[in-house]
Amino acid sequence: MKGSYKKTLFTDQERHVVLVAPEVHWNTGNIGRTCLGADATLHLIKPLGFSIDSKEVKRAGLDYWHKIKLHVWEKFEVFLKNMKPDKSEIALFTKNGSTPFWEIPHQKRQFLIFGSETKGLPKSILSTYPELTYHIPITDEIRCLNLSTAVGIALYESLRS
């Protein structure tokens, strides 16, 4: 039962988590593990604040790191040119996003794009897709959610039909 459920859980949806200039190795490791659990592909856009070969990244991803569908891109523009996401498939996550995350349109193929832990998404990306920004509501008691927590929330919400 467990095996068959896992194999059919996300077969009709294609998810891509895109981290633009991630800085913290353990966040990336945790995100990689979450992507593996949700059958999503992880895309890292350089510059990275760490080496993906570091033991800290692999430790955070535990013994799953080698199974993660991982692509590393030199620039965001190279990622766009190769992956060719339709505008309707893009969702940018920022604490100042115009729309709550639960209003993401559900698409068969979707790219969930996140910025670095300290700088967020570059203005060049945000200005290209201003109507595609989403936020996860939080109280005023904190500045923001941890990146790996935000990715987990957004990724699993995007899989809900």
Secondary structure, DSSP 8 states (H G I E B T S, - for coil): -HHHHHHHTTTT-EEEEEEES---HHHHHHHHHHHHHTT-EEEEES--SS-TTSHHHHHHTGGGGGGS-EEEESSHHHHHHHH---GGGEEEE-TT-SEEGGG----SEEEEEE-BTTTBS-HHHHHHSGGGEEE----TTSS---HHHHHHHHHHHHH--
